[in-house]
């Protein structure tokens, strides 16, 4: 008896538990996807409840459903497929072609290569960003386009930076290193024929070294800087005018450059300086930062390059747009992109705003109106545009007009007899005996409270016969 009772109790308990729907724990995570909402305040999800996913940043949906559902304590499988965003084709390059680094995904580059007989003008690559291919679009100009060679002036710093191609009209300014003085024009300009005008200057030591002294001792004169090495003789040697055989000097990379290999030393051997093998490369700055609702477009990420902030549609820039890669990193600070905002909707309206009723009205905010009485004239929904203006003026409410009972002497009409008629109500008017109708038989109540096309009149028949009417 006890065994049977226990079995009966256990059966009822199992039946009761089976009737309670099982709940689901937190939704699972999927690669390249993210929950649209964070359900951190909900520890469990009821059976039948749905949550939604979206593709992660730099990915775009290609197929499948965004929803998963809690069924019997388990989440259904997410079918949403997210593919990495691609910039696609960079277009045509007249007299050349674009060579792609990969599949045009975000972060990849496309390189410009000119045909034989043509010269590249501009940066030789573009970068795929969220907004598409960014950077100045390069071009290929005919080979006879005039350019000037890179001017090399020892013991100087020029304004040319990392520029390697100079076009007619480009100018370069030189400043001599410490211990040297300028001999010639400080600024030169690329002229017709590919010649610098005037000729590049020289930077001569402030204190002249006597050649005869150098020859007698077997020593060396002042070592000159190596063109395009991006390095200069260390300051401690600048004021020295002669060096004995076996003396050693060292070089340092220019501001914004770092040693990337080779030796920084040169030695005086048999009256000549040994070659300089030092290799200096531009310092990298890395990323200029992340901007919410915007992004940076780069000319590069090394010393001298710039990063310009561009906001998404509906947002405006607050702060300095451009940052420059300096020797200590990016200058300035990251700007921000703030949503465009609309003022309170202007215009007199008797329509009632349903949502939202209070500012701020930021980009894409939608306001809906309704009419407690009457008909809505205009757009029911208006929204704040990316320019900070409303898409439409607020609508108005027009009360329904009514038409009075037709006052036509000596007439009667067929249809409902009301004191007031609504818009589109139609009646049919006839004249009583001995009277003739002049005007329309059917009249309709218009939206302005008037009968259309017009009310008829009833005239005596003998009046009509007397005047031939």
Secondary structure, DSSP 4 states (H G I P E B T S, - for coil): -HHHHHHHHHHHHHHHHHHSPPPB-SPPP-TTEEESS--TT-SSB-TT-EEEEEEPTTEEEEES-SEEEEETTEEPPP--EEEE-B-------TTEEEEESSS-BTT-EEEEEEPTTEEEES-SEEEEETTEEESPPPEEEETTS-EEPPP--TTEEETTTT---EETT-EEEEEEPTTEEEES-SEEEEEGGGEEES---EEEESS---HHHHHHHT-B-PPPPPTTS-EEE-GGGTT---B-TT-EEEEEEPTTEEEEES--EEEEETTEEPPP--EEEEPB-------TTEEEEES-SBTT-EEEEEEPTTEEEES-SEEEEETTEE-S---EEEEPEEPSPPS---SEEEE--SS-EETT-EEEEE-SSSEEES-SEEEB-TTSSBSSPPPEEEPPPEEEPP--TTEEEES---SEEETT-EEEEEEPTTEEEES-SEEEE-TTS-EES---EEEEHHHHHHHT-
